[in-house]
Amino acid sequence: MQQTRKFPRIILHSYAQLIDSNNKTQIFIYDFSQMGIGFVCSKSIPPKTFISVIYKNEQGLFIRMKSYVKHSRLIKGNNFFVGAQFIAIESKSDRAA
């Protein structure tokens, strides 16, 4: 199978926070790349929705990324697998929001 992604995905399996409409939800990051993220969450997020994702990077900083939902599908356990493209870094901090 030919690789169609410009940037390789790294399987991450870690937790982060999703912020949409000022609501925070814990998410499970499945994979991560330079340009986007795949994650599992407990609610449906429609494509074309703008969200923020806060995660802890390898230097221990909390990064808040503005992101754009590209796809969302129902998976087992009434959870959703969401793919989002990064747009911009909103903030970096040594403390969680």
Secondary structure, 3 states (H helix, E strand, C coil): CCCCCCCCCEEEEEEEEEEECCEEEEEEEEEECCCEEEEEECCCCCCCCEEEEEEECCCCCEEEEEEEEEEEEEEHHHEEEEEEEEEEEEEEECCCC
